[in-house]
Amino acid sequence: MCASYGLDPRFTDAELIDAADDAMLEGLRSWAQENAGETLRPTGRNLRNLNPIVRFESEPVLEQAWWGFLVNGQPARFPSINTRSERLREQPGKMRGRAIVPTTGWYEMQKPSRIWHEFGVGHGVAFGMAAVTQRGRTPDGEWTTCYSIIMRPAPEHLVGLHDRVPLLIPPAFAAEWLTAEPSQDLMEEALIAAGGMDERVSAVPRPDDKGDGMLF
């Protein structure tokens, strides 16, 4: 599962969506600078962080959203920060709402060594993780977009570190991911597109950082 990730404002290259404009990238940098390099964690009763996602309305838009689903005004009691790609392939209707989650790297702990690793596609590169979205009411009674990061089986060279990885969306496939009708074919196409990035994904050990402090 992916339970933490980061967005470093020092990114020098962005591979999010072909239609991303300077205003969107500047919005991401501004948010990341205000976040002061903190690791992004699921939103909940005590941690009320809202994190940036890219959704499509009449055009791609940047929005702050709640990580994990809300049910009846409270965080879901079932695991909802991640959703398996296999489940969406079997139930494509759950892909009715979709987003791209910007990141410069995600965190996973290797077992049994308990060594944390940071995964990414290149130093200074901001890239996109696929997510499904739905609307939810916060404990304060406000409606917001909620998101769940899609996880797929890890490629062979990463299985020894963790058995699953986020479904990455290359820029050329981003528009289709955000706008196409939900279907099994869409998930299959997303998995194929993500596979094209596998060779670029690498991990760096962080033995002195258990994910409790600063990511960068």
C-alpha positions as CSV (number, residue, x, y, z in Angstrom):
1,M,0.0,0.0,0.0
2,C,1.0,3.6,-0.4
3,A,0.5,5.4,2.9
4,S,2.8,8.4,2.4
5,Y,4.3,10.3,-0.4
6,G,5.9,13.7,-1.1
7,L,5.8,16.7,-3.4
8,D,9.1,18.5,-3.5
9,P,8.8,22.1,-4.7
10,R,12.3,21.9,-6.1
11,F,11.1,19.7,-9.0
12,T,12.8,20.7,-12.3
13,D,10.7,18.6,-14.6
14,A,7.0,17.8,-14.6
15,E,5.5,14.7,-16.3
16,L,1.9,15.1,-15.3
17,I,-0.3,15.9,-18.2
18,D,0.4,17.2,-21.7
19,A,-2.1,20.0,-21.1
20,A,-0.6,21.2,-17.8
21,D,0.1,24.9,-18.0
22,D,2.4,27.2,-16.1
23,A,-0.3,28.2,-13.7
24,M,-1.0,24.6,-12.7
25,L,2.7,23.9,-12.1
26,E,3.1,27.2,-10.2
27,G,0.1,26.2,-8.1
28,L,1.8,22.9,-7.3
29,R,5.1,24.6,-6.3
30,S,3.3,27.1,-4.1
31,W,1.4,24.4,-2.3
32,A,4.5,22.3,-1.8
33,Q,6.4,25.3,-0.4
34,E,3.6,26.0,2.1
35,N,3.6,22.3,3.0
36,A,7.3,22.9,4.1
37,G,8.4,19.5,2.8
38,E,6.2,17.4,5.1
39,T,5.4,13.9,4.1
40,L,1.9,13.7,2.7
41,R,-0.3,11.3,4.8
42,P,-3.9,10.2,4.8
43,T,-6.4,12.7,5.9
44,G,-8.3,11.8,9.1
45,R,-9.9,12.9,12.3
46,N,-6.7,14.5,13.7
47,L,-4.7,15.2,10.5
48,R,-6.9,17.5,8.3
49,N,-4.4,18.0,5.4
50,L,-5.9,18.5,1.9
51,N,-3.5,17.5,-0.9
52,P,-3.4,18.6,-4.5
53,I,-4.9,16.4,-7.3
54,V,-5.6,17.1,-11.0
55,R,-9.2,16.5,-12.1
56,F,-11.0,17.2,-15.4
57,E,-14.0,19.6,-15.6
58,S,-14.1,21.5,-18.9
59,E,-10.3,21.4,-18.7
60,P,-7.7,19.9,-16.3
61,V,-7.9,21.7,-12.9
62,L,-5.9,21.6,-9.7
63,E,-7.9,20.9,-6.6
64,Q,-7.1,20.2,-2.9
65,A,-8.7,16.9,-1.8
66,W,-9.2,14.6,1.1
67,W,-7.0,11.5,1.0
68,G,-9.3,8.6,1.8
69,F,-13.1,8.3,1.6
70,L,-15.6,10.0,3.8
71,V,-18.8,8.1,4.8
72,N,-21.7,9.9,6.6
73,G,-19.4,12.8,7.5
74,Q,-16.6,10.6,9.0
75,P,-13.5,8.9,7.6
76,A,-14.4,5.5,6.2
77,R,-14.0,2.6,8.6
78,F,-12.8,0.4,5.8
79,P,-9.4,0.9,4.2
80,S,-9.9,3.5,1.5
81,I,-6.6,5.4,1.0
82,N,-5.6,2.8,-1.7
83,T,-7.7,0.8,-4.2
84,R,-6.5,-2.3,-6.0
85,S,-6.3,-2.2,-9.8
86,E,-7.8,-5.7,-9.9
87,R,-10.9,-4.5,-8.1
88,L,-11.5,-1.7,-10.6
89,R,-11.0,-4.0,-13.5
90,E,-13.8,-6.2,-12.1
91,Q,-15.9,-3.2,-11.1
92,P,-15.2,-0.4,-13.6
93,G,-18.2,1.6,-12.4
94,K,-16.0,2.5,-9.4
95,M,-13.8,4.5,-11.8
96,R,-16.6,7.0,-12.6
97,G,-14.5,9.7,-10.8
98,R,-10.8,9.8,-11.5
99,A,-7.8,12.0,-10.8
100,I,-4.0,12.3,-11.1
101,V,-2.1,12.7,-7.8
102,P,1.1,14.8,-8.3
103,T,4.2,13.5,-6.5
104,T,8.0,13.5,-6.6
105,G,8.2,10.1,-4.8
106,W,6.4,7.7,-2.5
107,Y,7.5,5.8,0.6
108,E,7.4,2.1,1.4
109,M,9.0,0.0,4.1
110,Q,10.8,-3.2,3.1
111,K,10.1,-6.2,5.3
112,P,11.5,-7.8,7.4
113,S,14.4,-5.3,7.4
114,R,12.0,-2.4,8.2
115,I,14.1,-0.1,6.0
116,W,12.2,2.7,4.4
117,H,12.7,3.4,0.7
118,E,11.7,6.4,-1.5
119,F,10.5,5.4,-4.9
120,G,10.5,7.7,-8.0
121,V,11.1,8.0,-11.7
122,G,14.1,10.4,-11.7
123,H,15.6,13.1,-9.5
124,G,13.6,16.3,-9.6
125,V,10.8,14.8,-11.6
126,A,7.2,15.4,-10.7
127,F,4.9,12.6,-12.0
128,G,1.4,11.4,-11.6
129,M,-0.3,8.5,-9.7
130,A,-3.7,7.4,-10.7
131,A,-6.6,7.8,-8.3
132,V,-10.3,7.3,-8.1
133,T,-12.5,10.0,-6.5
134,Q,-15.8,10.5,-5.0
135,R,-17.6,13.3,-3.1
136,G,-17.7,13.2,0.7
137,R,-19.0,15.4,3.6
138,T,-16.4,16.3,6.1
139,P,-17.0,16.2,9.9
140,D,-17.5,20.0,9.6
141,G,-20.4,19.4,7.2
142,E,-18.6,20.7,4.1
143,W,-18.5,18.7,0.8
144,T,-15.1,17.9,-0.7
145,T,-13.5,15.6,-3.2
146,C,-12.0,12.5,-1.7
147,Y,-9.4,10.3,-3.5
148,S,-7.9,6.8,-3.3
149,I,-4.6,6.0,-4.9
150,I,-4.8,3.0,-7.3
151,M,-2.2,0.2,-6.5
152,R,-1.1,-2.5,-8.9
153,P,1.4,-5.4,-8.6
154,A,5.0,-4.3,-8.5
155,P,7.3,-4.9,-11.5
156,E,9.8,-7.7,-11.1
157,H,12.7,-5.5,-10.1
158,L,10.8,-3.9,-7.2
159,V,9.0,-7.0,-5.8
160,G,11.8,-7.5,-3.2
161,L,11.1,-4.1,-1.7
162,H,7.3,-4.1,-1.9
163,D,4.7,-6.2,-3.6
164,R,2.6,-3.3,-5.0
165,V,3.2,0.1,-6.5
166,P,1.0,3.1,-7.4
167,L,-0.5,3.0,-10.9
168,L,1.6,5.7,-12.7
169,I,0.1,7.7,-15.5
170,P,2.4,9.0,-18.2
171,P,1.6,12.4,-19.6
172,A,0.5,11.1,-23.0
173,F,-2.2,8.9,-21.4
174,A,-3.3,11.5,-18.8
175,A,-6.1,13.1,-20.8
176,E,-7.6,9.7,-21.7
177,W,-7.4,8.6,-18.0
178,L,-9.2,11.8,-16.9
179,T,-11.9,11.9,-19.6
180,A,-12.7,8.4,-21.0
181,E,-15.7,6.4,-20.0
182,P,-15.0,4.0,-17.1
183,S,-14.5,0.4,-18.5
184,Q,-12.4,-2.7,-18.2
185,D,-10.6,-1.6,-21.3
186,L,-9.6,1.7,-19.7
187,M,-8.0,-0.1,-16.8
188,E,-6.2,-2.4,-19.1
189,E,-4.9,0.5,-21.1
190,A,-3.8,2.3,-17.9
191,L,-1.9,-0.8,-16.8
192,I,-0.2,-1.0,-20.2
193,A,0.7,2.7,-20.1
194,A,2.1,2.4,-16.6
195,G,4.2,-0.6,-17.6
196,G,6.0,1.6,-20.1
197,M,7.4,3.5,-17.1
198,D,8.5,0.5,-15.1
199,E,12.2,0.6,-16.1
200,R,12.4,4.2,-14.8
201,V,11.1,3.5,-11.4
202,S,13.9,3.1,-8.8
203,A,14.1,3.1,-5.0
204,V,16.6,4.7,-2.6
205,P,17.0,3.3,1.0
206,R,16.4,5.8,3.8
207,P,17.5,3.7,6.8
208,D,17.6,6.8,9.2
209,D,14.1,8.1,8.3
210,K,11.1,6.0,9.3
211,G,8.7,8.4,7.6
212,D,7.9,10.3,10.8
213,G,9.5,13.5,9.9
214,M,10.6,15.4,6.8
215,L,10.6,13.6,3.5
216,F,13.0,15.9,1.7
